[in-house]
Every structure is written in C-alpha cells, then in structure tokens.
Amino acid sequence: MNPESTVASTRERELADALAAVRARLARAAEAVGRNADEIELLPITKFFPASDVLILRRLGCLEFGESREQEASNKSAEVGAVLGAQPIRWHMVGRIQRNKARSIAGWAYAAHSVDSAKLIGALDRAAT
C-alpha cells in the first residue's frame, strides 16, 4: 500500500470515528429531551480543515457543511465542486459577513446564518439575482 493511501485511510477512519461519536452524542441529547435525532440537522464546520476532509465526510454521508471565512469557503467550495461535479452538497456561511463579500457568498452559499442588517440582506439579494 502506498503511503498516501495509508494516510488517507487513516484520516477517513479518524473522521468516521469522530462523526459517529458526534452522532451518538446528538442522539443521546435528543432522547433526553424527547426529540427524534433524525429531526436535527448536523452541520460540520470545516474552517481550517482541507477540502480533502470535506470529500471524506461527503463519502460518509454528510451533505451540508458550514464555513465562517468567506475566502477559505470560496476556494474550498470550488475545489470540492471540481471533484464532486453534480453530486449534492450545500455550503452554509456561519461567520460574520461583510457587505463587500456578499457577491462571492451568494455564489457558493446555500444559506447564510449570520445576516445582521437590512443592508446586508439587500446586498445578498442583489448578488443572488
């Protein structure tokens, strides 16, 4: 086995174990309050993690990802999109949004969770249409 595939498979195991642990914790928390864990959306935040981790998580069943830095997200979403093509994936902007970044964010984000002004809403709306 070549060293690169060994590293990749090790990382995939690490991420699979971490994802399983988070899902188990989420299920316990949901059960504790009488909710169905399937009703709760898990949104992995990939800030400071490489696109290769997103691709692994996608193979593990994650379809939605959060980013808090526009430039990193823009580059990462393009890199992941080049590999996945038309396979479904949704990016969420969860960090502070500057109006001058609205056009870029509208190009890659499915949702923006940190809209804090009417002016920003207008900028995102104009950029998306």
N, CA, C and O of each residue as an XYZ file, in Angstrom:
516
protein
N       0.861     -1.179      0.000
C       0.000      0.000      0.000
C       0.899      1.232      0.000
O       1.891      1.283      0.727
N       0.551      2.220     -0.814
C       1.408      3.402     -0.864
C       1.125      4.308      0.335
O       0.021      4.286      0.880
N       2.117      5.107      0.750
C       1.979      5.939      1.950
C       0.814      6.925      1.889
O       0.173      7.185      2.907
N       0.531      7.481      0.698
C      -0.574      8.443      0.582
C      -1.913      7.786      0.877
O      -2.746      8.371      1.570
N      -2.135      6.578      0.363
C      -3.417      5.917      0.619
C      -3.522      5.479      2.075
O      -4.624      5.428      2.621
N      -2.393      5.162      2.714
C      -2.405      4.825      4.135
C      -2.806      6.031      4.962
O      -3.617      5.912      5.880
N      -2.248      7.191      4.648
C      -2.603      8.426      5.349
C      -4.073      8.747      5.122
O      -4.783      9.112      6.060
N      -4.536      8.613      3.878
C      -5.932      8.910      3.555
C      -6.874      7.971      4.299
O      -7.885      8.414      4.845
N      -6.555      6.684      4.327
C      -7.443      5.744      5.014
C      -7.408      5.966      6.521
O      -8.422      5.778      7.192
N      -6.269      6.361      7.060
C      -6.181      6.699      8.482
C      -7.048      7.908      8.783
O      -7.783      7.916      9.771
N      -6.970      8.918      7.949
C      -7.784     10.121      8.150
C      -9.266      9.790      8.010
O     -10.090     10.303      8.767
N      -9.607      8.945      7.054
C     -11.010      8.562      6.889
C     -11.518      7.849      8.143
O     -12.640      8.099      8.583
N     -10.711      6.972      8.718
C     -11.106      6.294      9.963
C     -11.270      7.294     11.099
O     -12.222      7.208     11.875
N     -10.337      8.250     11.198
C     -10.438      9.280     12.245
C     -11.738     10.064     12.114
O     -12.453     10.264     13.095
N     -12.036     10.504     10.901
C     -13.251     11.289     10.684
C     -14.504     10.445     10.888
O     -15.491     10.931     11.441
N     -14.479      9.200     10.456
C     -15.635      8.317     10.649
C     -15.895      8.100     12.137
O     -17.044      8.124     12.578
N     -14.836      7.888     12.906
C     -14.985      7.697     14.353
C     -15.511      8.959     15.023
O     -16.398      8.892     15.874
N     -14.967     10.107     14.641
C     -15.407     11.378     15.227
C     -16.863     11.662     14.867
O     -17.638     12.106     15.714
N     -17.232     11.409     13.623
C     -18.605     11.633     13.182
C     -19.566     10.711     13.930
O     -20.641     11.142     14.348
N     -19.189      9.459     14.099
C     -20.033      8.511     14.838
C     -20.207      8.956     16.287
O     -21.299      8.847     16.845
N     -19.139      9.455     16.893
C     -19.218      9.928     18.282
C     -20.150     11.132     18.400
O     -20.947     11.210     19.335
N     -20.054     12.067     17.463
C     -20.929     13.248     17.488
C     -22.380     12.831     17.267
O     -23.279     13.327     17.945
N     -22.606     11.934     16.334
C     -23.980     11.474     16.075
C     -24.559     10.749     17.290
O     -25.741     10.904     17.597
N     -23.744      9.967     17.974
C     -24.211      9.276     19.181
C     -24.546     10.279     20.280
O     -25.560     10.145     20.964
N     -23.699     11.272     20.443
C     -23.950     12.314     21.444
C     -25.227     13.089     21.103
O     -26.029     13.393     21.987
N     -25.407     13.400     19.836
C     -26.609     14.101     19.385
C     -27.852     13.249     19.662
O     -28.873     13.772     20.110
N     -27.772     11.953     19.401
C     -28.907     11.052     19.640
C     -29.249     10.997     21.125
O     -30.426     11.003     21.489
N     -28.234     10.944     21.986
C     -28.487     10.929     23.436
C     -29.133     12.229     23.889
O     -30.064     12.217     24.695
N     -28.641     13.350     23.372
C     -29.209     14.654     23.741
C     -30.650     14.768     23.257
O     -31.507     15.284     23.975
N     -30.918     14.296     22.060
C     -32.280     14.344     21.526
C     -33.213     13.485     22.372
O     -34.318     13.903     22.716
N     -32.762     12.297     22.697
C     -33.581     11.399     23.509
C     -33.867     12.007     24.882
O     -34.967     11.853     25.413
N     -32.894     12.686     25.448
C     -33.053     13.289     26.777
C     -34.153     14.346     26.816
O     -34.737     14.599     27.870
N     -34.433     14.961     25.675
C     -35.473     15.999     25.635
C     -36.695     15.561     24.822
O     -37.542     16.382     24.471
N     -36.775     14.265     24.530
C     -37.943     13.736     23.843
C     -38.035     14.069     22.368
O     -39.131     14.139     21.812
N     -36.894     14.273     21.729
C     -36.891     14.575     20.290
C     -36.329     13.402     19.517
O     -35.619     12.553     20.057
N     -36.662     13.378     18.250
C     -36.128     12.382     17.343
C     -34.831     12.941     16.754
O     -34.832     14.029     16.178
N     -33.745     12.216     16.892
C     -32.448     12.692     16.388
C     -32.471     12.931     14.882
O     -31.706     13.755     14.380
N     -33.330     12.229     14.158
C     -33.417     12.411     12.706
C     -33.967     13.780     12.321
O     -33.814     14.209     11.177
N     -34.606     14.469     13.267
C     -35.151     15.804     13.009
C     -34.097     16.899     13.169
O     -34.348     18.060     12.845
N     -32.928     16.531     13.665
C     -31.878     17.502     13.968
C     -30.808     17.431     12.891
O     -30.278     16.361     12.592
N     -30.502     18.573     12.320
C     -29.503     18.623     11.250
C     -28.113     18.850     11.839
O     -27.895     19.791     12.603
N     -27.201     17.996     11.481
C     -25.807     18.132     11.887
C     -25.084     18.922     10.801
O     -25.139     18.566      9.624
N     -24.412     19.988     11.202
C     -23.720     20.845     10.242
C     -22.230     20.888     10.591
O     -21.813     21.709     11.409
N     -21.427     20.017      9.982
C     -19.989     20.054     10.249
C     -19.390     21.386      9.785
O     -19.623     21.820      8.657
N     -18.631     22.014     10.652
C     -17.933     23.255     10.315
C     -16.515     22.864      9.915
O     -15.800     22.211     10.676
N     -16.121     23.269      8.721
C     -14.846     22.802      8.170
C     -13.756     23.873      8.145
O     -12.755     23.733      7.443
N     -13.958     24.927      8.905
C     -12.963     26.004      8.982
C     -11.603     25.419      9.380
O     -11.499     24.643     10.330
N     -10.591     25.798      8.652
C      -9.203     25.374      8.866
C      -8.943     23.905      8.514
O      -7.838     23.409      8.735
N      -9.937     23.208      7.975
C      -9.733     21.833      7.547
C      -9.702     21.800      6.024
O     -10.373     22.603      5.376
N      -8.935     20.886      5.449
C      -8.771     20.881      3.989
C      -9.998     20.336      3.258
O     -10.850     19.670      3.845
N     -10.059     20.635      1.980
C     -11.136     20.126      1.128
C     -11.163     18.600      1.143
O     -12.229     18.001      1.001
N     -10.018     17.973      1.310
C      -9.984     16.505      1.357
C     -10.824     15.963      2.510
O     -11.420     14.894      2.382
N     -10.883     16.681      3.634
C     -11.738     16.254      4.749
C     -13.214     16.381      4.380
O     -14.022     15.530      4.751
N     -13.564     17.429      3.658
C     -14.951     17.596      3.204
C     -15.324     16.423      2.297
O     -16.417     15.868      2.417
N     -14.439     16.052      1.408
C     -14.712     14.937      0.496
C     -14.885     13.626      1.260
O     -15.742     12.813      0.915
N     -14.084     13.424      2.284
C     -14.236     12.223      3.120
C     -15.585     12.252      3.831
O     -16.315     11.261      3.823
N     -15.913     13.385      4.444
C     -17.194     13.498      5.150
C     -18.369     13.316      4.195
O     -19.398     12.760      4.579
N     -18.226     13.774      2.970
C     -19.272     13.575      1.961
C     -19.455     12.086      1.700
O     -20.585     11.604      1.616
N     -18.353     11.355      1.571
C     -18.441      9.902      1.381
C     -19.087      9.218      2.586
O     -19.708      8.164      2.452
N     -18.935      9.829      3.766
C     -19.518      9.277      4.992
C     -20.973      9.693      5.182
O     -21.590      9.351      6.191
N     -21.522     10.427      4.218
C     -22.939     10.753      4.254
C     -23.305     12.181      4.595
O     -24.490     12.514      4.597
N     -22.347     13.034      4.881
C     -22.650     14.439      5.171
C     -22.906     15.170      3.853
O     -22.151     15.026      2.891
N     -23.977     15.951      3.828
C     -24.332     16.682      2.611
C     -24.230     18.187      2.786
O     -24.246     18.924      1.800
N     -24.125     18.657      4.027
C     -24.122     20.090      4.312
C     -22.906     20.408      5.175
O     -22.531     19.642      6.063
N     -22.298     21.564      4.888
C     -21.086     21.972      5.586
C     -21.134     23.458      5.874
O     -21.693     24.230      5.095
N     -20.554     23.859      6.986
C     -20.513     25.262      7.352
C     -19.105     25.816      7.279
O     -18.127     25.124      7.560
N     -19.025     27.071      6.898
C     -17.761     27.806      6.853
C     -17.982     29.181      7.452
O     -19.073     29.742      7.351
N     -16.955     29.720      8.072
C     -17.091     31.043      8.686
C     -16.172     32.091      8.072
O     -16.209     33.257      8.464
N     -15.355     31.685      7.121
C     -14.456     32.641      6.466
C     -14.699     32.582      4.961
O     -14.509     31.544      4.328
N     -15.117     33.703      4.408
C     -15.530     33.744      3.006
C     -14.444     33.270      2.049
O     -14.712     32.441      1.180
N     -13.241     33.775      2.190
C     -12.194     33.430      1.225
C     -11.871     31.938      1.276
O     -11.740     31.294      0.235
N     -11.744     31.396      2.468
C     -11.469     29.967      2.599
C     -12.626     29.148      2.019
O     -12.411     28.156      1.322
N     -13.841     29.575      2.316
C     -15.021     28.854      1.831
C     -15.127     28.906      0.313
O     -15.439     27.899     -0.323
N     -14.873     30.055     -0.262
C     -14.946     30.205     -1.710
C     -13.973     29.253     -2.400
O     -14.340     28.558     -3.347
N     -12.742     29.226     -1.922
C     -11.731     28.335     -2.501
C     -12.080     26.866     -2.275
O     -11.978     26.044     -3.185
N     -12.493     26.551     -1.049
C     -12.790     25.158     -0.709
C     -14.010     24.649     -1.473
O     -14.009     23.515     -1.952
N     -15.046     25.472     -1.591
C     -16.244     25.027     -2.311
C     -15.926     24.785     -3.786
O     -16.463     23.858     -4.392
N     -15.066     25.603     -4.357
C     -14.661     25.402     -5.753
C     -13.857     24.112     -5.902
O     -14.066     23.353     -6.848
N     -12.944     23.868     -4.975
C     -12.120     22.658     -5.028
C     -12.982     21.399     -4.879
O     -12.819     20.432     -5.623
N     -13.887     21.425     -3.924
C     -14.777     20.284     -3.704
C     -15.707     20.105     -4.903
O     -15.933     18.981     -5.349
N     -16.242     21.200     -5.424
C     -17.126     21.134     -6.583
C     -16.444     20.551     -7.805
O     -17.071     19.838     -8.588
N     -15.162     20.850     -7.975
C     -14.416     20.314     -9.116
C     -14.299     18.796     -9.034
O     -14.252     18.119    -10.061
N     -14.252     18.265     -7.827
C     -14.150     16.813     -7.649
C     -15.523     16.151     -7.717
O     -15.685     15.117     -8.365
N     -16.508     16.745     -7.050
C     -17.825     16.112     -6.942
C     -18.719     16.338     -8.149
O     -19.625     15.545     -8.402
N     -18.479     17.401     -8.893
C     -19.352     17.700    -10.027
C     -20.764     17.980     -9.558
O     -20.985     18.864     -8.731
N     -21.725     17.229    -10.084
C     -23.139     17.476     -9.793
C     -23.633     16.789     -8.518
O     -24.809     16.911     -8.176
N     -22.762     16.075     -7.813
C     -23.206     15.437     -6.574
C     -23.656     16.504     -5.583
O     -23.039     17.565     -5.485
N     -24.730     16.225     -4.847
C     -25.270     17.262     -3.955
C     -24.366     17.580     -2.767
O     -23.812     16.691     -2.120
N     -24.240     18.864     -2.510
C     -23.549     19.364     -1.322
C     -24.051     20.787     -1.110
O     -24.266     21.524     -2.072
N     -24.235     21.164      0.130
C     -24.712     22.514      0.446
C     -23.749     23.163      1.428
O     -23.378     22.582      2.448
N     -23.358     24.378      1.090
C     -22.474     25.167      1.945
C     -23.289     26.209      2.701
O     -24.198     26.824      2.143
N     -22.960     26.399      3.961
C     -23.616     27.388      4.817
C     -22.562     28.380      5.301
O     -21.488     27.980      5.751
N     -22.865     29.648      5.210
C     -21.997     30.685      5.769
C     -22.458     30.932      7.197
O     -23.597     31.338      7.422
N     -21.579     30.688      8.160
C     -21.951     30.831      9.567
C     -21.186     31.949     10.268
O     -21.452     32.239     11.435
N     -20.259     32.568      9.587
C     -19.463     33.643     10.187
C     -19.976     35.015      9.799
O     -20.874     35.153      8.969
N     -19.393     36.013     10.409
C     -19.757     37.401     10.120
C     -19.567     37.679      8.630
O     -18.575     37.270      8.026
N     -20.539     38.382      8.056
C     -20.497     38.675      6.622
C     -20.304     40.168      6.408
O     -21.068     40.986      6.920
N     -19.284     40.506      5.653
C     -19.079     41.893      5.238
C     -19.830     42.095      3.922
O     -19.839     41.215      3.062
N     -20.459     43.261      3.774
C     -21.243     43.518      2.560
C     -20.420     43.368      1.289
O     -20.940     42.915      0.270
N     -19.146     43.741      1.332
C     -18.325     43.636      0.124
C     -18.047     42.178     -0.270
O     -17.510     41.930     -1.349
N     -18.396     41.228      0.572
C     -18.217     39.798      0.265
C     -19.529     39.142     -0.179
O     -19.548     37.953     -0.496
N     -20.617     39.905     -0.203
C     -21.941     39.348     -0.494
C     -21.990     38.648     -1.850
O     -22.571     37.569     -1.960
N     -21.396     39.239     -2.876
C     -21.448     38.637     -4.216
C     -20.779     37.263     -4.213
O     -21.321     36.306     -4.766
N     -19.624     37.168     -3.603
C     -18.937     35.882     -3.550
C     -19.755     34.861     -2.766
O     -19.923     33.725     -3.210
N     -20.260     35.258     -1.613
C     -21.030     34.342     -0.768
C     -22.276     33.856     -1.497
O     -22.624     32.679     -1.414
N     -22.940     34.745     -2.202
C     -24.137     34.352     -2.955
C     -23.800     33.318     -4.024
O     -24.670     32.556     -4.446
N     -22.555     33.288     -4.460
C     -22.140     32.335     -5.482
C     -21.916     30.922     -4.978
O     -22.048     29.970     -5.747
N     -21.579     30.762     -3.701
C     -21.296     29.415     -3.211
C     -22.186     28.960     -2.057
O     -22.313     27.758     -1.825
N     -22.801     29.887     -1.333
C     -23.546     29.504     -0.128
C     -24.999     29.164     -0.425
O     -25.683     29.882     -1.154
N     -25.449     28.078      0.140
C     -26.858     27.698      0.099
C     -27.642     28.555      1.091
O     -28.782     28.936      0.828
N     -27.018     28.855      2.239
C     -27.678     29.632      3.289
C     -26.646     30.468      4.024
O     -25.481     30.088      4.142
N     -27.093     31.607      4.511
C     -26.254     32.481      5.344
C     -26.937     32.604      6.703
O     -28.067     33.084      6.799
N     -26.246     32.168      7.746
C     -26.824     32.120      9.090
C     -26.480     33.342      9.928
O     -26.903     33.434     11.081
N     -25.745     34.251      9.389
C     -25.226     35.355     10.205
C     -25.547     36.719      9.611
O     -24.733     37.639      9.686
N     -26.715     36.851      9.031
C     -27.142     38.129      8.459
C     -27.548     39.043      9.606
O     -28.398     38.688     10.423
N     -26.934     40.227      9.662
C     -27.168     41.095     10.822
C     -27.659     42.496     10.480
O     -27.686     43.369     11.347
N     -28.049     42.722      9.219
C     -28.557     44.053      8.879
C     -29.404     43.996      7.612
O     -29.254     43.101      6.780
N     -30.289     44.966      7.491
C     -31.117     45.068      6.284
C     -30.251     45.353      5.060
O     -30.545     44.873      3.965
N     -29.184     46.131      5.241
C     -28.291     46.428      4.112
C     -27.634     45.153      3.588
O     -27.476     44.976      2.380
N     -27.258     44.281      4.497
C     -26.646     43.020      4.084
C     -27.664     42.142      3.355
O     -27.325     41.482      2.373
N     -28.887     42.131      3.825
C     -29.943     41.386      3.131
C     -30.065     41.891      1.695
O     -30.144     41.100      0.755
N     -30.081     43.208      1.534
C     -30.167     43.789      0.196
C     -28.985     43.414     -0.673
O     -29.152     43.087     -1.848
N     -27.784     43.458     -0.101
C     -26.579     43.115     -0.865
C     -26.605     41.652     -1.296
O     -26.262     41.336     -2.435
N     -27.009     40.758     -0.396
C     -27.095     39.337     -0.744
C     -28.180     39.097     -1.793
O     -27.999     38.300     -2.714
N     -29.301     39.787     -1.645
C     -30.393     39.646     -2.608
C     -29.956     40.099     -4.001
O     -30.206     39.412     -4.991
N     -29.309     41.250     -4.069
C     -28.831     41.753     -5.368
C     -27.802     40.804     -5.972
O     -27.810     40.567     -7.180
N     -26.928     40.265     -5.150
C     -25.885     39.371     -5.652
C     -26.458     38.040     -6.131
O     -25.915     37.420     -7.045
N     -27.545     37.607     -5.520
C     -28.126     36.307     -5.860
C     -29.020     36.363     -7.094
O     -29.349     35.326     -7.670
N     -29.416     37.573     -7.503
C     -30.332     37.667     -8.648
C     -29.649     38.224     -9.869
O     -30.278     38.368    -10.917
